[in-house]
Amino acid sequence: MNSKQRAYLKGLAMNIEPIFQVGKSSITPEYTEAIREAFNKKELIKLSVLKNCMDDPREIATVLADRTGSEVVQVIGKKIVLYKANKDNPKILLPR
């Protein structure tokens, strides 16, 4: 993903609310599976890391991206944005 595509996705992510929260138990296999299933419906997902989670948000984003096959768009404070293109029915067309 190049910088122009990343900037486009950041702009789209500004208007969406977090649909997942990472809490004290951090990343469990069930949590990872729920995110993987969410990528079947949405291509852009925002997560928030709660205050009681002691893990670093950047580290959480990297691990989730590896486990779900997605890409980290941005990590700002305790907010994480992940992107995974839907191969069958893409809804977001990235600029070249």
VOSE-238294 format. One line per 5 residues: number of its first residue (from 1); their letters; for each residue x, y, z of N, C-alpha, C, O, CB. Coordinates in nm, 3 decimals, always signed. Glycine has a CB too. Layout:
<sites>
NUM	a	X Y Z X Y Z X Y Z X Y Z X Y Z | ...
</sites>
This chain:
<sites>
1	mnskq	+0.084 -0.117 +0.000 +0.000 +0.000 +0.000 +0.090 +0.124 +0.000 +0.180 +0.137 +0.082 -0.096 -0.001 +0.122 | +0.063 +0.214 -0.093 +0.145 +0.335 -0.100 +0.084 +0.446 -0.013 -0.024 +0.429 +0.043 +0.160 +0.383 -0.247 | +0.154 +0.558 -0.004 +0.112 +0.666 +0.086 -0.020 +0.731 +0.042 -0.098 +0.776 +0.125 +0.220 +0.771 +0.094 | -0.044 +0.736 -0.088 -0.168 +0.795 -0.138 -0.289 +0.708 -0.098 -0.393 +0.759 -0.058 -0.163 +0.812 -0.292 | -0.273 +0.578 -0.110 -0.380 +0.485 -0.071 -0.403 +0.491 +0.080 -0.517 +0.489 +0.127 -0.346 +0.342 -0.114
6	raylk	-0.294 +0.497 +0.156 -0.304 +0.504 +0.301 -0.376 +0.633 +0.343 -0.460 +0.630 +0.434 -0.163 +0.497 +0.366 | -0.344 +0.745 +0.278 -0.409 +0.872 +0.309 -0.559 +0.866 +0.278 -0.641 +0.920 +0.352 -0.343 +0.987 +0.230 | -0.595 +0.801 +0.168 -0.735 +0.785 +0.130 -0.810 +0.704 +0.236 -0.921 +0.741 +0.276 -0.747 +0.716 -0.009 | -0.750 +0.595 +0.282 -0.813 +0.511 +0.383 -0.823 +0.583 +0.518 -0.920 +0.564 +0.591 -0.736 +0.381 +0.399 | -0.724 +0.664 +0.551 -0.729 +0.743 +0.675 -0.848 +0.838 +0.671 -0.917 +0.855 +0.771 -0.598 +0.822 +0.696
11	glamn	-0.872 +0.898 +0.556 -0.986 +0.988 +0.540 -1.118 +0.917 +0.558 -1.211 +0.971 +0.619 -0.981 +1.053 +0.404 | -1.128 +0.794 +0.505 -1.251 +0.716 +0.522 -1.268 +0.674 +0.668 -1.380 +0.670 +0.719 -1.248 +0.592 +0.431 | -1.159 +0.643 +0.734 -1.164 +0.594 +0.872 -1.206 +0.702 +0.971 -1.254 +0.671 +1.080 -1.030 +0.538 +0.912 | -1.188 +0.828 +0.935 -1.224 +0.937 +1.026 -1.373 +0.933 +1.059 -1.414 +0.973 +1.169 -1.187 +1.072 +0.964 | -1.455 +0.886 +0.965 -1.600 +0.891 +0.981 -1.661 +0.765 +1.040 -1.783 +0.759 +1.057 -1.663 +0.919 +0.850
16	iepif	-1.581 +0.663 +1.070 -1.639 +0.540 +1.124 -1.607 +0.528 +1.273 -1.507 +0.579 +1.322 -1.586 +0.417 +1.048 | -1.695 +0.458 +1.342 -1.679 +0.434 +1.485 -1.607 +0.301 +1.507 -1.619 +0.211 +1.424 -1.817 +0.436 +1.558 | -1.534 +0.288 +1.617 -1.471 +0.159 +1.648 -1.577 +0.050 +1.670 -1.675 +0.072 +1.740 -1.382 +0.171 +1.773 | -1.557 -0.066 +1.609 -1.653 -0.175 +1.625 -1.600 -0.284 +1.718 -1.674 -0.375 +1.755 -1.688 -0.235 +1.489 | -1.473 -0.275 +1.756 -1.414 -0.370 +1.850 -1.335 -0.293 +1.956 -1.284 -0.184 +1.931 -1.322 -0.471 +1.777
21	qvgks	-1.327 -0.352 +2.075 -1.248 -0.295 +2.182 -1.154 -0.402 +2.236 -1.196 -0.514 +2.264 -1.339 -0.239 +2.296 | -1.027 -0.366 +2.249 -0.928 -0.457 +2.306 -0.919 -0.425 +2.454 -0.887 -0.312 +2.492 -0.789 -0.444 +2.235 | -0.946 -0.525 +2.537 -0.949 -0.503 +2.681 -0.834 -0.570 +2.752 -0.727 -0.592 +2.696 -1.078 -0.552 +2.738 | -0.858 -0.603 +2.880 -0.756 -0.657 +2.968 -0.697 -0.789 +2.917 -0.578 -0.814 +2.933 -0.813 -0.677 +3.106 | -0.779 -0.873 +2.855 -0.730 -1.002 +2.807 -0.654 -0.990 +2.675 -0.604 -1.090 +2.623 -0.846 -1.099 +2.790
26	sitpe	-0.646 -0.870 +2.621 -0.572 -0.841 +2.498 -0.625 -0.921 +2.380 -0.746 -0.924 +2.358 -0.424 -0.870 +2.518 | -0.537 -0.987 +2.304 -0.578 -1.056 +2.182 -0.590 -1.205 +2.209 -0.490 -1.273 +2.235 -0.478 -1.029 +2.066 | -0.712 -1.256 +2.203 -0.736 -1.399 +2.219 -0.765 -1.458 +2.082 -0.796 -1.384 +1.989 -0.853 -1.426 +2.319 | -0.757 -1.590 +2.066 -0.792 -1.651 +1.936 -0.936 -1.621 +1.895 -0.965 -1.604 +1.777 -0.773 -1.803 +1.943 | -1.027 -1.613 +1.993 -1.167 -1.581 +1.961 -1.180 -1.437 +1.910 -1.258 -1.410 +1.818 -1.257 -1.601 +2.086
31	yteai	-1.104 -1.347 +1.970 -1.106 -1.207 +1.927 -1.053 -1.194 +1.784 -1.110 -1.121 +1.702 -1.023 -1.120 +2.023 | -0.945 -1.264 +1.756 -0.887 -1.262 +1.622 -0.986 -1.318 +1.520 -0.998 -1.264 +1.410 -0.756 -1.342 +1.618 | -1.056 -1.425 +1.556 -1.154 -1.485 +1.465 -1.271 -1.391 +1.440 -1.321 -1.384 +1.328 -1.205 -1.617 +1.522 | -1.314 -1.318 +1.542 -1.423 -1.221 +1.525 -1.383 -1.110 +1.428 -1.464 -1.067 +1.346 -1.463 -1.160 +1.662 | -1.258 -1.065 +1.437 -1.211 -0.961 +1.344 -1.202 -1.018 +1.203 -1.239 -0.950 +1.106 -1.073 -0.906 +1.389
36	reafn	-1.155 -1.141 +1.191 -1.145 -1.205 +1.059 -1.284 -1.215 +0.995 -1.298 -1.193 +0.875 -1.081 -1.345 +1.072 | -1.385 -1.248 +1.074 -1.523 -1.257 +1.023 -1.576 -1.119 +0.986 -1.652 -1.105 +0.890 -1.615 -1.323 +1.127 | -1.538 -1.017 +1.061 -1.583 -0.881 +1.031 -1.529 -0.833 +0.896 -1.593 -0.755 +0.827 -1.541 -0.784 +1.142 | -1.410 -0.882 +0.860 -1.354 -0.844 +0.729 -1.434 -0.904 +0.614 -1.418 -0.860 +0.500 -1.208 -0.889 +0.719 | -1.520 -1.002 +0.640 -1.608 -1.055 +0.534 -1.716 -0.954 +0.498 -1.765 -0.953 +0.385 -1.671 -1.187 +0.578
41	kkeli	-1.753 -0.869 +0.595 -1.858 -0.770 +0.571 -1.804 -0.630 +0.543 -1.860 -0.555 +0.463 -1.951 -0.765 +0.691 | -1.694 -0.596 +0.610 -1.636 -0.463 +0.595 -1.490 -0.476 +0.554 -1.424 -0.575 +0.588 -1.649 -0.381 +0.727 | -1.440 -0.377 +0.483 -1.300 -0.379 +0.443 -1.214 -0.291 +0.533 -1.093 -0.311 +0.543 -1.286 -0.333 +0.299 | -1.277 -0.196 +0.599 -1.206 -0.102 +0.685 -1.265 -0.112 +0.825 -1.384 -0.091 +0.845 -1.216 +0.045 +0.631 | -1.180 -0.146 +0.923 -1.226 -0.168 +1.059 -1.145 -0.082 +1.155 -1.023 -0.072 +1.145 -1.214 -0.318 +1.097
46	klsvl	-1.217 -0.019 +1.248 -1.151 +0.062 +1.350 -1.171 -0.008 +1.485 -1.280 -0.055 +1.517 -1.208 +0.208 +1.354 | -1.063 -0.013 +1.563 -1.065 -0.073 +1.696 -1.017 +0.030 +1.797 -0.941 +0.120 +1.763 -0.977 -0.201 +1.701 | -1.062 +0.014 +1.920 -1.008 +0.099 +2.026 -0.948 +0.009 +2.133 -1.000 -0.098 +2.164 -1.119 +0.191 +2.085 | -0.837 +0.055 +2.189 -0.769 -0.017 +2.297 -0.809 +0.051 +2.427 -0.788 +0.171 +2.446 -0.612 -0.017 +2.277 | -0.867 -0.028 +2.517 -0.913 +0.027 +2.644 -0.795 +0.057 +2.737 -0.685 +0.006 +2.719 -1.011 -0.070 +2.711
51	kncmd	-0.820 +0.140 +2.837 -0.715 +0.181 +2.930 -0.661 +0.064 +3.013 -0.546 +0.067 +3.057 -0.766 +0.288 +3.023 | -0.746 -0.039 +3.036 -0.701 -0.151 +3.119 -0.617 -0.253 +3.041 -0.572 -0.352 +3.099 -0.820 -0.221 +3.179 | -0.594 -0.230 +2.913 -0.507 -0.316 +2.833 -0.364 -0.263 +2.844 -0.338 -0.148 +2.811 -0.554 -0.322 +2.683 | -0.274 -0.347 +2.890 -0.137 -0.304 +2.914 -0.046 -0.317 +2.791 +0.069 -0.273 +2.795 -0.079 -0.383 +3.027 | -0.096 -0.376 +2.683 -0.014 -0.394 +2.564 -0.008 -0.266 +2.482 -0.097 -0.181 +2.489 -0.068 -0.508 +2.478
56	dprei	+0.099 -0.252 +2.403 +0.119 -0.136 +2.317 +0.024 -0.144 +2.197 +0.020 -0.248 +2.131 +0.266 -0.127 +2.271 | -0.052 -0.038 +2.167 -0.144 -0.042 +2.053 -0.076 -0.073 +1.919 -0.135 -0.142 +1.835 -0.215 +0.091 +2.041 | +0.047 -0.025 +1.898 +0.118 -0.055 +1.773 +0.149 -0.204 +1.762 +0.141 -0.262 +1.654 +0.247 +0.027 +1.764 | +0.186 -0.263 +1.873 +0.215 -0.406 +1.875 +0.087 -0.486 +1.850 +0.089 -0.585 +1.777 +0.280 -0.446 +2.010 | -0.021 -0.444 +1.911 -0.151 -0.511 +1.890 -0.190 -0.503 +1.744 -0.233 -0.603 +1.686 -0.260 -0.447 +1.978
61	atvla	-0.174 -0.386 +1.683 -0.209 -0.368 +1.542 -0.126 -0.459 +1.453 -0.180 -0.520 +1.360 -0.188 -0.221 +1.500 | +0.002 -0.470 +1.479 +0.090 -0.554 +1.398 +0.051 -0.701 +1.411 +0.046 -0.773 +1.311 +0.235 -0.535 +1.440 | +0.024 -0.746 +1.532 -0.013 -0.886 +1.553 -0.147 -0.918 +1.486 -0.161 -1.021 +1.421 -0.021 -0.917 +1.705 | -0.245 -0.829 +1.501 -0.375 -0.851 +1.437 -0.364 -0.852 +1.285 -0.429 -0.933 +1.219 -0.474 -0.744 +1.482 | -0.283 -0.763 +1.231 -0.265 -0.758 +1.085 -0.203 -0.888 +1.036 -0.243 -0.941 +0.932 -0.177 -0.638 +1.045
66	drtgs	-0.105 -0.940 +1.108 -0.042 -1.066 +1.069 -0.140 -1.182 +1.077 -0.145 -1.265 +0.987 +0.078 -1.095 +1.157 | -0.218 -1.188 +1.183 -0.310 -1.300 +1.204 -0.431 -1.298 +1.112 -0.486 -1.403 +1.079 -0.356 -1.302 +1.346 | -0.473 -1.178 +1.070 -0.593 -1.168 +0.985 -0.561 -1.147 +0.838 -0.651 -1.149 +0.754 -0.681 -1.056 +1.034 | -0.435 -1.125 +0.805 -0.398 -1.100 +0.666 -0.436 -0.961 +0.619 -0.453 -0.938 +0.499 -0.463 -1.202 +0.577 | -0.449 -0.868 +0.712 -0.487 -0.731 +0.676 -0.365 -0.640 +0.684 -0.253 -0.685 +0.708 -0.599 -0.679 +0.770
71	evvqv	-0.388 -0.511 +0.662 -0.280 -0.413 +0.668 -0.316 -0.305 +0.770 -0.432 -0.267 +0.784 -0.253 -0.350 +0.529 | -0.216 -0.258 +0.841 -0.236 -0.150 +0.937 -0.239 -0.019 +0.859 -0.143 +0.016 +0.790 -0.124 -0.148 +1.047 | -0.350 +0.054 +0.870 -0.361 +0.183 +0.805 -0.300 +0.290 +0.894 -0.218 +0.371 +0.849 -0.509 +0.216 +0.772 | -0.341 +0.290 +1.022 -0.285 +0.388 +1.115 -0.311 +0.345 +1.258 -0.404 +0.269 +1.288 -0.345 +0.527 +1.090 | -0.228 +0.395 +1.345 -0.246 +0.381 +1.490 -0.228 +0.520 +1.549 -0.119 +0.577 +1.544 -0.145 +0.275 +1.553
76	igkki	-0.335 +0.573 +1.605 -0.329 +0.705 +1.668 -0.375 +0.688 +1.812 -0.491 +0.656 +1.838 -0.417 +0.811 +1.590 | -0.284 +0.710 +1.904 -0.318 +0.692 +2.045 -0.361 +0.550 +2.072 -0.281 +0.457 +2.060 -0.428 +0.789 +2.087 | -0.487 +0.532 +2.109 -0.540 +0.400 +2.137 -0.642 +0.356 +2.031 -0.724 +0.268 +2.058 -0.604 +0.398 +2.275 | -0.637 +0.416 +1.914 -0.725 +0.378 +1.802 -0.641 +0.310 +1.694 -0.533 +0.356 +1.659 -0.799 +0.503 +1.744 | -0.694 +0.200 +1.641 -0.626 +0.122 +1.537 -0.719 +0.110 +1.418 -0.838 +0.084 +1.435 -0.583 -0.020 +1.590
81	vlyka	-0.666 +0.130 +1.298 -0.744 +0.113 +1.176 -0.675 +0.006 +1.092 -0.557 +0.016 +1.062 -0.758 +0.247 +1.097 | -0.754 -0.097 +1.054 -0.704 -0.206 +0.972 -0.782 -0.212 +0.842 -0.900 -0.178 +0.839 -0.714 -0.341 +1.047 | -0.716 -0.254 +0.734 -0.779 -0.265 +0.603 -0.746 -0.401 +0.542 -0.632 -0.447 +0.546 -0.732 -0.151 +0.509 | -0.848 -0.463 +0.486 -0.828 -0.586 +0.410 -0.924 -0.584 +0.293 -1.046 -0.577 +0.312 -0.849 -0.713 +0.498 | -0.870 -0.588 +0.172 -0.953 -0.583 +0.051 -1.036 -0.710 +0.039 -0.987 -0.820 +0.064 -0.866 -0.562 -0.075
86	nkdnp	-1.161 -0.693 +0.001 -1.249 -0.807 -0.026 -1.227 -0.848 -0.170 -1.256 -0.772 -0.262 -1.400 -0.771 +0.001 | -1.176 -0.968 -0.191 -1.141 -1.011 -0.326 -1.263 -1.038 -0.413 -1.258 -1.017 -0.534 -1.056 -1.136 -0.319 | -1.373 -1.085 -0.352 -1.492 -1.118 -0.430 -1.577 -0.996 -0.465 -1.623 -0.982 -0.578 -1.577 -1.217 -0.354 | -1.597 -0.908 -0.367 -1.685 -0.793 -0.387 -1.624 -0.669 -0.322 -1.667 -0.629 -0.214 -1.826 -0.821 -0.329 | -1.523 -0.607 -0.386 -1.459 -0.490 -0.324 -1.554 -0.370 -0.318 -1.619 -0.335 -0.416 -1.332 -0.452 -0.401
91	killp	-1.561 -0.308 -0.200 -1.645 -0.190 -0.181 -1.563 -0.061 -0.186 -1.614 +0.044 -0.223 -1.720 -0.199 -0.049 | -1.436 -0.071 -0.148 -1.348 +0.045 -0.147 -1.250 +0.033 -0.262 -1.172 -0.063 -0.269 -1.273 +0.060 -0.010 | -1.254 +0.128 -0.353 -1.159 +0.130 -0.464 -1.046 +0.224 -0.430 -1.066 +0.345 -0.417 -1.228 +0.173 -0.596 | -0.927 +0.170 -0.416 -0.811 +0.250 -0.379 -0.756 +0.325 -0.500 -0.755 +0.271 -0.610 -0.701 +0.163 -0.319 | -0.712 +0.449 -0.479 -0.647 +0.522 -0.590 -0.512 +0.458 -0.623 -0.451 +0.393 -0.538 -0.630 +0.673 -0.554
96	r	-0.466 +0.478 -0.743 -0.338 +0.419 -0.785 -0.222 +0.500 -0.737 -0.107 +0.465 -0.763 -0.330 +0.406 -0.936
</sites>
